[in-house]
Amino acid sequence: MGVRKYGASVYRSQRWAAVRQQAKRRDGFRCVECGAPGRLEVHHIKRVKTHPELSFDLSNLQSLCPSCHARKTAIEVGIAPLDPKRQAWRDLLKRKVTTNA
């Protein structure tokens, strides 16, 4: 329970807001996985739960679109990744939508 409280205190802090903005700026306000602009999540490469000392370390952060963030998070918690053909189709559709936007 203590780790969960620590994570909550990270995400509610002013320091997190500042580091989060720095990560987005560093990544050019685009998803580092697919290049999509727009709404971004800032993802901890090494989880806060297991590496709380890296919570505010810029080198441990990456900007991800909601889709890429959900995929990475699912893999981290043990949900199998999509079949490569299905993922390729989703990526193609995402690029098409982003290009036409």
N, C-alpha and C positions, 0 to 999 in steps of 0.2 A: 504494500500500500504506500510506503514511503516514496518509492520510485515514481509511482503515479502522481503523487502530490508534487514531487520535484518537477516532473514534466509539465504539469499545469502551471507551476510558478514560472517556468521558462517561457511558455507561450503567452502568458499574461503580462510579461515584463516589458518595460520601455526599451530595455537593452535588446530583447528579441526583435522588436519592431524595427530598430535601427539596423541590426545585423541582417535581418530579412531583406530590407531595402538595399543594403550593400550587395547582397548575393544577387538580387534581381538586376541591379545596375551592372555588376561584373559580367553577368550572363547575357547582357544586351537586351534585357526584358523579353527573352525568348526561352522556350523549353530547350534544355540542353540535349534532350533525347531526339525530338522530332522537329525542333525549330519553330514551333507554333508560337505566335505572339498572343497577347491578350492576358486573360486571367492566369496567374501562376501560383503554384504552391511552392514553398521552399522546403525541400526534403533533406532530412539528416541522412547522410550516407551511412554513418554508424549511428545507430539508434540512441536516443536520449536514455532509454531504459537501460541499455547496457554500457553506454559510454557518456554518462552525464557530464564529464569533464570537457567533452567536445561540443556541448550544447551551443556555444556561441562562437565556435571556431569556423571562420569563413571557409577554410579548406575542407570542412566536413559538410558543406551545404551545396545544394544544386537546385536550380530553378526548373520546375517541371509543370507542364500543363496538367489539368485535372485528370485526363485520361492516362498519361504516362505515370503520374503520381499514384493513381489507383492501382495500376498494373504492378509497379514496383512494390507498393505496400502489400498487395495480395501475395506476391512471391515471398516477401519477407516473413509473412505470418503463416506460410505453408500452403497457400492455395496454388495449384499447378498453373503455370503460364498457358496462354492460349496456344493452340496448334499453330505452327509457323505460317501456314497458308491463310488461316483465319486472321492472324495478326497482320499479315501483309495486306489483306483486303481492307482491314480497318485503317491501316496506315495510308493506303491509297485514297480511301474516301476522305480521311482527315486532310490530306494534302490538297485534294480537289476542293474541299470546302474552304480551306485557308487561302488557296489561290484565287478562288472566285469571290472572296469576301472583300 
